[in-house]
Amino acid sequence: MLSNEDIRALKRANPLADVASRRGLDLRRSGTSYVGRCPFHNDQGRPNLSICAARDPADDFFHCFRCGVGGDVIRFVRLLDQLSFREAITRLEGAPALASAQPRRATLPRSGSTPGWAAPERACLAAAVTLYQNALLDNGRALGYLDSRGIDRATIERCRLGYAAGDELRRYLAWRRLPIRAAFRLGLLKPGGRETFAGRIVVPELRAAQPIWLIGRTVGEPGGDTLKYLGLPGRGRKPLLGWESAIGQPCPVIVESVFDWLTLVSWGIAGLALLGTRVRPPVLRSLARFRHFYVALNSDQAGQDATALLVDTFGSRAVPIALPGVKDISELAPLPDGRERFLRVLTWPARAAA
């Protein structure tokens, strides 16, 4: 039987807002609380659920002003999954996966390039994504840039995009009582405490609703020696972006960059980003899981060379796409007929292979 202190330690390891976000709730920060739609009744109109983020996460609680339901993180999981107290404890002890609400996704085969982080690193990574998500919603410049690239609010929320202001992460991790050293090991913080992604839009790769890796892009075009894209520098190769949403699809679209992939997400098209044109053996092994896939890499020489490699490797299973008058898919995103123009150049693999 768990003692009261054991239970408080379990709650502290599972802040209520993080648990709710991982279970699909769309939360907005409001002071020291978060608000969202209550999952325990048909919550239409103004969101009625409030989650109070206490100074000690063990004291977090939720309350719905419409249906009156409330309690701590254990009660939240009990009600959401209709579990007993002991079952909810067991579920939280298995965090951060919390995947019973999405069993299909939790059992999907993973890309061979997935980094394997220990629990402290996973907790810091999830906290950073939460912080950056909230920071993006308060940053007009970053939101304006995303809008100019054709990325709408629904895509921002679905992909959990964020913005790193550059001076908040260390304090936030300390407030959450998470180990700062784990953030350094991840590469979220540099020597001296500087944030790796400072001033960048941050895009997480999600597996079982949990971030496993981050990549950041400058807001606008970089100057000097600044890199346009910067990946999480910790151990492990960069993963394929969008893996879980693509793996169950009959013919995903393989693209090159983050914004190509975000464009596909905004269009409701399954896609997977290579994050470059260097197609390494682990990437080929991952792509071998698909019966067919479209190849829509950039039209420059590097993109053409990578496309040729994929076609040589997979034959008719890889269906190359000639982009309609643009260098990459992301250039179509701001255009009112961009999606339609792209769909017109797709050729169904069954016909292409015939």
N, C-alpha and C positions, 0 to 999 in steps of 0.2 A: 504494500500500500504506500503510495507516495505521500510524503509529508507536505505540509503547507509550503515550506520553503522550496521543496522540489517542484511543486506546481507553479510557484511564482517564477522559478528559474525557467520552467518550460514556457510560460507566458512571455518572459523577457526575451527568450530566443525566437519568439514568434509574434512580433508586433502586429497588432490587429489590422492596421491599414495595409501592411504588406501581404498578410494572409488574404484579405478581401481582394486586393488587386490581383494576386495570383489566381484567385478563383473567378476572375472575369469582371469584377465590379469596376466601373469607370468612376474614379474618385477625383474630386477637386479639392484643393487645399483651401481652407478658410480659417485664417489665424492659426491656432494650435489644433484645429480639428480638420477632418475631411468630410465632405458631403458627397452623396451619391444616391442612386435609386435603390430602394429597399428590395432585396431578393425574396422577401417573405410574403409579399403581396403584390398585386398588380399596380406598381408605383408609376403612375402617369403624371404628366405635368411637371411641377417643380419637385426635384428630388427631396425625399423626406428622411433619408438615413443620415445620421451623424455619427462619426467615429471620433472619439476624443483621444488624441495621442498624448498620453501623460508623460511627465518627465521620466518616470520609470515605466517602460513598456509593460511591466507586469500589472500595471494599474489601468491599462487601456480599456475602454468600454465603448459599446455602441448603443444607439437608441433610435428607433423610428418614431417620428412625431405623428405618423398617420396610423399605423397599426399597433403601436405601443410596445413592440418587441424590443428587448434590450438585454445586455449582459456583457460578459467578457469574451475573449477569443475562443475559449472552450465551448461556451454556449453557442457562439456563432457557428462553429464547425458542427456541433450537435444538430442545430436546427437546419443547416444547409444540407447536410448529408443524412439527417434522421438517424443519428447514432446515439448509443448510450454514452454516459460520461466516460467510462473506461475506453470505449472505442474511439471517442474523440481524442482522449489523451494519447492513445496509440498512434492515431493519425498525425497528431502534432509532433510526436516523438520522431516520426519519419520525415519531417520537413527537412529541406525546403520543397520536396517534390510535390506534396499535396495533390497528387494527380488522380485521385479516385473519381473526381468529377469529369475527367477527360481520359478514361482508361485507354482508348484507342491511341491517343497521342503519346501517352506515357510508354507504350510498348513498341513504338515505331523504331525500326533500325536506325542507328545513328551514323552520321558521317564519320569516316575513319580519322578525320582531322579534329575531332572534338577535344578541346582541352579538358583535363580532369582536375578540378580544383578541390581542395579540402574545404570543410564546412566553414571555417572563418573567412576564407576567400570568397566563397559563394555568398555568404551573408553580406560582406562588404560590397560585392558586385551588385547584388540586388538593391542594397541601400543607395548606391550611387545612381542606379537607374531611376529610382524613385525621386531622389533629389533633383536630378537633371530633368526629369519629366515636368516637375512642378516649376523649375526655373524657366523652362522653355515657354510655358504659358504666360509668364510675366515679362517676356523679352520680345518687344515689338519688332526689333531689327531681325532677329532670327526667324520669327513667324512670318515677317514680310518676305524674307528670302525664300523660305519654303513655298510661300504662296506664288512667288514669281517663277518658281520651278514647276508649278502645277501640282504641288502636293497639298491636298486638302486636309481639313481638320480630322476627318474620319480616319485617314491614313496615318496621321500623326498619332492618334490615339491607339489605333490597332497595332502599330509597330512600336509603340512606346518610345517615340523619339524624344530626345531631350536636348538641353543646352547646358554646357559647363561654363558658369560664370567665372570660375577660376579661384574663388576665395571662400568657398563655402564647405567643401567636402570634408576637410579635416575636422572642422567644428561639428558638422553634422554626424560624422561617425562617432565622435566623442560623446555627443548628446545621446546617440543610440547605444552607447556603451559597447561599441564594436572595436576590435583590435586594429589600431592604426598600422601596426607592422604588417598585417595581412594586406592592407591597401598598398603598402610599398612593395610587397612581394608580387602582387598582381600587376603592378605598374600603373595603378591609378594615380599614385603620388610619386613625384621625383625627389631626389635628394634635396633637402631644404624645405620640403613640404609643398612644392609647387604642383599644381594639378596638370597631369599629362594632356588632358583634353580642354584646357582653358581656352575660352573663346570659340569653341567649336560646337557644331550641331553633332549630337551623339546618337548613334544608331546601334541598338543591341541585337545580337542574334539570340533568339529565344528557343529553348528546348523544354518541353513539358511546362510551358509558361514561365520558365526561369531564364534569366540572362546567363549566357556562358562566355560571352566575348563582346567587345565593343569596338566600334570604329568611329572616328570623328572626322568631320569635314569642316573646313574653314567656311565662315559666312562670307560669301562672295569669293572672288578670285584672290589667291594668296600673292603676297609680294616678296621679293628677295629670295631667301633660301627656305622660306616656309613651305612645308609639304602641304599639298591640297588635302590628302587623306592621311590619317595616322591611326594605325591599329593598336589595340591593347598589346603592350610589349612583353607581357609575361610569357611563361613557358607554354609550349604547344603551338602548332601551326594554326593559321587563321582558318576558320571553318567556312563552309559554303553558306552564304547568306540566304535565308528563307527555306532551309532544309525541310522542316516539318510540314510546311504548307505545300511543298512541292512533291514530297515522297509518295503521297497517295494519289497523285494525279497521273492520267494516262500519257500526257505529253506536255510537260512543263517547258517554258521558254528559258533557255540559258542566256544570260546577259553578262555584261562585263562589270558595270559599276554599281555603287550603292543607289544612285538616283535612277539608273535604268530599272533596278529592282523595285524601288519605291513607286515608280511610274506604273509598273505592272500591277502592283498591289492596289493602287488607286483605281485602276481599270478593272479590277476583279479578275485578273489573269494570273494563273499560277506561274511563278518564275523562280529562278535560282541564280544568284550572282556569284561569279568566279572571283570578283574583287581583283581583277587584273587579267593578264593574258598568259601568265606562266602556268601552264596546265601540267601539274606535277602528277606522278603516279597515284598518290592517294585520291586526287580529284577524279582521275579516270576510273578508279575502283568504285568511287561513290556514284559516278554517272552511269556505271554499268548496271546499276539497279533498275534503271528505267528501260522500258521496252522501246520507246521512242522519245525524242526530245527535239525541240526546235533550237537552232543556234542563231542568236541575233546579237552577235558581238559588234563592236564598232567597225565602221567601214574603212578605217585606216589600215596601214600595212600590218601592224601588230595584231589587230583584230582579225584580218584576213588569214594571217599565218596560224593563229590559234584555231580559227574555224576549220582550216584545212587539216590541222592535226586531229581535231575531233572527228571530222568526216573520214579521214584515213583510218582512224582507230575503230569507229563504230559502224562505218558503212552507211546503209540506208536507214539505220536507227537514228542517225543524226541528220536532221533536215535543216539545211542552211536557209536563212531568210535574207533577202535583199531589202535593206531598209529603204523606205520611200523618200528619197531626196534629202536625207539627214545623215549625220555622222553616227548618232546613237539614238536609242529609244527615248532618252530623257528630253531630247530636243522636241519631241512630239507632245510632251506632257502639257505645256502651256497652250497648245493650239486647240481651238474648240472642236476640230474634227480629227484630233491626233489619234484617238483610239480607233476610229473608223478607218483611218488611213493605214494604221498598222494591221488591223484585222484583214484588210483586203489583200495583204501580201502573204498571209499565212496559207500554206498548202497542207492539207490533212495528210499525215504520214502514211496512212493506208494507201492513198492514191500515189504518193511520191515513191513508195516502195514497189508499186505494182510494175 
